[in-house]
């Protein structure tokens, strides 16, 4: 009888420890929403990129979210159809109503949601870029026309430095 109680207690402890580890792990994954004191997110439409120098126009978060939702809906529609129009599966394409030099069409408020600020900055070598397919890469995959979410940190000298980038479309 004493042996059975000991086994049950050990099993319960193991289950509690596993649950605690899983909860800790889940909590650790959600670090994206926790910004530091000198950090902020910037939503940006890339107007040009040469090497690691990028020029972008800041946009409101609502524009970025709308474009991201539209891209997800289009991807679902293409998945439902079984193939895309060119027959090349897995390759992201520009929507037919958008060329690489204009803002996404159909975003709430259109161009009026741009903040108007154009920024030219350097992307530090080694900055992680998260693609729309949930992989990580370097800034070499970025191109004019990309819509980005950028984590920017202000250093002790007051300079804004790019820490991480997420491709939204």
C-alpha positions in Angstrom: 0.0 0.0 0.0 2.8 2.4 0.9 4.5 1.6 -2.5 1.3 2.5 -4.4 1.0 5.9 -2.6 4.6 6.7 -3.4 4.2 5.8 -7.1 1.0 8.0 -7.3 2.8 10.9 -5.6 5.8 10.6 -8.0 3.5 10.5 -11.0 1.6 13.5 -9.8 4.9 15.4 -9.2 6.1 14.5 -12.7 2.8 15.7 -14.3 3.0 19.0 -12.3 6.6 19.6 -13.3 5.8 18.9 -17.0 2.8 21.3 -16.8 5.0 23.9 -15.2 7.7 23.6 -17.9 5.1 23.8 -20.7 3.5 26.9 -19.2 7.0 28.5 -18.7 7.8 27.7 -22.3 4.6 29.1 -23.6 5.1 32.3 -21.6 8.6 32.6 -23.0 7.5 32.5 -26.6 5.3 35.6 -26.2 8.2 38.0 -25.8 7.2 39.9 -28.9 4.6 41.9 -27.1 6.9 42.8 -24.2 8.8 45.9 -25.3 11.7 47.3 -23.3 12.0 50.9 -22.1 13.6 52.2 -25.2 11.9 50.0 -27.8 9.0 50.5 -30.2 7.5 48.8 -33.2 7.5 50.7 -36.5 5.3 49.6 -39.4 7.0 50.4 -42.6 6.6 50.2 -46.4 10.0 49.7 -48.0 10.6 52.2 -50.9 14.1 51.2 -51.6 16.9 48.9 -50.3 20.5 48.8 -51.4 22.8 46.4 -49.4 21.9 47.0 -45.8 20.7 50.6 -46.4 16.9 50.7 -46.3 14.5 53.6 -47.1 11.0 53.2 -45.8 7.8 55.2 -45.2 6.2 54.7 -41.8 2.5 53.6 -42.0 -0.2 53.3 -39.3 -0.6 49.9 -37.7 -4.1 49.6 -39.1 -2.7 49.8 -42.7 -0.2 47.0 -41.9 -2.8 44.8 -40.2 -5.2 45.2 -43.1 -2.6 44.3 -45.7 -1.5 41.3 -43.6 -5.1 40.1 -43.4 -5.6 40.5 -47.1 -2.5 38.5 -47.8 -3.7 35.7 -45.5 -7.1 35.7 -47.2 -5.4 35.5 -50.6 -3.1 32.7 -49.4 -6.2 30.7 -48.1 -7.9 31.2 -51.4 -4.9 30.0 -53.4 -4.5 27.0 -51.1 -8.2 26.2 -51.7 -7.7 26.4 -55.4 -4.9 23.9 -55.2 -2.4 25.9 -57.3 -1.5 29.4 -58.1 -1.8 31.2 -61.4 1.8 30.5 -62.5 2.0 26.9 -61.4 4.9 27.7 -59.0 3.8 26.6 -55.6 5.3 28.1 -52.5 6.5 31.3 -54.2 5.0 34.5 -52.9 3.6 36.8 -55.6 2.6 40.5 -55.7 -1.2 40.9 -55.8 -2.3 41.8 -59.3 -3.6 45.3 -58.2 -0.2 46.3 -56.8 3.2 47.0 -58.2 6.4 47.1 -56.2 6.3 50.9 -55.9 2.8 51.5 -54.5 1.2 51.0 -51.1 -1.2 48.1 -50.9 -4.7 48.9 -52.2 -7.7 48.4 -50.1 -6.1 49.3 -46.9 -8.3 51.4 -44.5 -7.9 55.1 -45.4 -5.5 54.4 -48.2 -2.5 56.7 -48.4 -3.9 59.0 -45.7 -2.8 56.4 -43.1 0.9 57.0 -43.9 2.6 59.1 -41.2 4.5 60.8 -44.0 7.9 60.2 -42.4 10.4 58.7 -44.7 13.4 57.1 -43.0 16.7 56.0 -44.4 18.7 53.8 -42.1 21.2 51.0 -42.0 20.1 47.4 -41.0 22.8 46.0 -38.7 24.4 42.8 -40.0 22.9 39.8 -38.2 19.4 41.3 -37.6 16.9 38.5 -37.7 14.2 38.8 -40.3 11.0 36.7 -39.8 9.3 35.8 -43.1 5.6 35.3 -43.7 6.2 31.6 -43.8 7.5 31.6 -40.2 11.1 31.1 -41.1 14.0 33.3 -40.1 16.6 34.7 -42.5 18.7 37.8 -43.0 17.9 41.2 -44.5 19.1 40.0 -48.0 15.5 38.7 -48.7 14.0 42.2 -48.3 12.9 44.1 -51.4 11.2 47.3 -52.4 7.5 47.1 -51.8 7.7 44.9 -48.7 5.5 45.7 -45.7 7.4 45.3 -42.4 7.1 45.4 -38.7 10.4 46.6 -37.3 11.5 46.5 -33.7 13.5 49.7 -33.1 15.6 50.4 -30.0 16.9 53.8 -29.0 20.5 53.5 -27.9 22.3 55.6 -25.2 23.3 58.2 -27.9 19.7 58.7 -29.0 20.2 56.7 -32.3 17.4 54.4 -33.4 18.8 50.9 -34.1 16.8 48.1 -35.9 16.8 45.0 -33.6 14.4 42.6 -35.4 12.1 42.6 -38.5 8.9 40.8 -39.4 7.7 40.6 -43.0 4.0 41.2 -43.1 3.4 40.7 -46.8 
